[in-house]
Amino acid sequence: MQVQLTTSLDNLVPYQYIPEKFPHLYSKKSWAWAVKQRQHNGLARAFRKVGKNLFVNTQVLAECIDSQIST
């Protein structure tokens, strides 16, 4: 059985706001690198492009971070 997640527009924020909203997770510099490397670091699923704007689904971002294995 596949679980269907409902995306809320409240969860979509412009990607630039993540370091301001969650400074305990990312500095501006570390977030810029994470965005550039999103196809390789497991975060790509959290991003959505709307027109020319890039957004992050914060709920999915949390799931991506939670699913990463710490070494």
N, C-alpha and C positions, 0 to 999 in steps of 0.2 A: 504494500500500500504506500503510495507516494503522498507526502504531506505538502499541501499547497499553502504557501505563505502569502499573506495579504500585505501588499506594500501600501504604506500610507504616505501621502505627500509630506506629512510632518516629519518623516524619517529622512527625507531627501534634503541635503544641505549642499551648498556650493563647496567644492573640495577645499578651497582656500580657508574655510572657516574651521576645519578640524583642529589645527593647533591651538586656536583661540578657545574653542569649545572644550577640548580635552588636552590641556597643556601637560597633564600628568602622563599622557601616553606618547605624545609627539612634540618635538620642537619644530619650528618652521623648517629648519634645515633637514631634519630626519624625515619629516612628512614629505618634503619635496622629493627626496630620494625614494621614499616608499611609493609615491605616485608614479614616478618615472619607471620604477621596477615592478609595478603592480602585476604584470603578466608573469613574473617569475617568483614573486614572494607570497602568493596565495591570497592577495587582496583584490584581484581583478573583478571578482564576482560582486563586490560592493559598489562598483562604479557604474554610472549611467550617463550617457551623453544625450543631452536634449538640445537640439540645434547645435550651436557652437559651444554650449556651456557644459562643463563636466560637474556632475553631482556625485555625492556619496550617500548611500543608504546606510545610516548609522546603525540600524539593527543588524544588517548583513555584515557590516564592518566588525561589529562585536562578535558575530558568529565566526567570521574568518580568523580574528585574533584568537578566539577561544579554541578553535580547531587546530591551531598551530602547536606542534610538539616542542616543548622546551628541551634544550640540550644542555 
